[in-house]
Amino acid sequence: MKILIIEDEKDIRETIAEFLSNEGYICESAGDYDTAEEKLYLYRYNVVILDITLPGGNGLELLKELKKDHHETGVLIVSAKNSLDDKIAGLDLGADDYIAKPFHLAELNSRIKALIRRQFFKGADSIDFNEVKILPDNKEVFVLDNPIELTKKEFDLLLYFITNKNRVLTKEALAEHMWGDNIDQADNFDFLYTHIKNLRKKIVHAGGKDYLKTVYGMGYKFSDH
Amino acid sequence: MKLLRKTNISYLVLAIPLFAVGAIFLFMHLRSVIDEDVNEELYVDKLRIVRQIESGEPPPQLYPLIEVNKTDVSKTIQYQFSDTVMLDPVENEYDPFRQLYSVAQINDSYYEIIVRTPLLDTEDLYSAIGVSIGALLIILLAGILIINHFISKSIWKPFYKNLEKLKGFSLNDNGSLEIEPSSIHEFRELNQVIGDLTDRVTHDYMMQKEFTENASHELQTPLTIILSKLEMAIGKGDLNPEQASRIVPAYEAARRLSKLNQALLLLTKIENNQYSERNEISINELVKKTIEANKEKIEALNIIVNYQAENEVTLNINPSLAEMLVNNLTGNAIKHNLKENGHIWIEISDHQLIIKNTGTASEIERETMFQRFKKDNPSSPSLGLGLSIIKKICELNDFEISYSHQNDIHKLQIIFELPSKNLQ
């Protein structure tokens, strides 16, 4: 899977590239409009991460060009403006998803994976983690081939964990993924603990191993080692 | 005190002593003119009597107007004018008279001749002058009042119109003040100054808003860098406890900073009217959706939610703001609820939304609770901006919001349409 990161801030670009490389993607990056335009002309990418404010041009213009020639490329818009107009304009022009700065890398990862699933596997793909199997399109989970009943939130949580397996996820990132970026509301993580407890119980009850590890003081990790 | 009234009173204060002085002067002048005239008359009368006696006729007698007596002693006084009061035998009352006393030698005899003429009663003169002057005063003042009334109608009209416009002037409306022109120099100058002032204030305000927004935007990028770098460090999971104890608090603080920045940006955007798109939104649907979205939180805290809607309330409002409003209200009702056996009552009735929840009394004063950064517990990680956002959304849409606390129940009431507006 090839990803092009179009972002003018060097530090952000490099961090995203490092993070996504660790996830097994082949990453290239562009820091301005012209470089990005050239790369898009020369190569094909599966996913483009596009910052709207770019030196040398507007990211939305780039999106227009891109969607003309490469229908199959998934586009994830990143904007510091977090403005509704940008979001609507971006999605209207054919972007697949939108994420506002500052974002959690885990969230970015989950969005990219979801985008790839939709784009290339039409959701028919299954996600496996040892004895745990997820069918994202049907919202079904199997442990040792036995279906388990999860609430919508528990399902989201499990999918998020497996998408970001072997990484420590902070409770802030988890809460934000679950309940959105509700300003001034996220100071209570009790609900999160309850969901994690229930999810763990259900997997273990169905015969799965306890992969959900608490990393003291930091958050949680879904890992088998 | 109105300017007109003030000038009217000034006129009155000035006019009364002026007219009084005028009346005194008039009286004295009239008096001297009359006296002179009367003296002349009396002198002529005396001459007529002297001639009559010289021609051999008997001296005339007409008391009290004419008295002629023979006298033996020649006196030094030729004649003397004086005022006197005499009993008029016909009217049988004392009246003022002007008299001329003279002694004349006619045909070797000495005659004492006194001629009198009745004087106009001084009191009558006083009252005549007083009445005329008073009438004049009243006519003058009435004239001033009428003229001022018309002046205020025509000349002051643009002034009052501008005053009304200034009263309604708000920086948030984005419109510049359109001032009524006036032909009066002073008003023109005032209008000029007001125009310049409002333009400058509007400009400064815009600049400041723009600055806040730009500053918030600019902060997002470094915050994204900080957060993603820290997240990378945490995500690897290979931090030892000492490193973790340094990095995790830094991450949490940066997260908080980012949220604060977003909240301030949101407030600025609402103020900047960037949520101008409006749709018909059903508050009932929105409330139901919000309760559903918060179901897990509500269940986890064992809160019982009562939802009652008397009728369907739809508002013409920005969808994002409507969602934010209901979400924040519900979130607050959950957050500030009792630890157990909590209740939330949500009522929708004729153009109003009431959200009540059980909870201990807040330490914040009711007046300040909608202010930014006010929070119940200063050490709580909450930003203290939730209610400010609610208030700002209400202000933008002309909703009236009020808070009360009674018997451990918090009550937030939002009236969507003010009754007075319906009347207009």
Interface residues (C-beta under 8 A of the other chain):
Chain A: E9 D11 I12 T15 I16 E18 F19 A80 K81 N82 S83 L84 K101 P102 F103 H104 L105 A106 T151 K153 N164 N166 R167 V168 L169 T170 E172 A173 W179 D181 N182 I183 D184 Q185 A186 D187 N188 D190 F191 T194 H195 V215 Y216 G217 M218 G219 K221 S223
Chain B: H217 Q220 T221 L223 T224 I225 L227 S228 K229 E231 M232 I234 G235 K236 G237 L239 P241 A244 S245 V248 Y251 E252 R255 S258 K259 Q262 A263 L265 L266 K269 Q274 Y275 E277 A293 E296 K297 A300 L301 S320 N327 N328 G331 K335 S380 P381 S382 L383 G384 L385 G386 I389
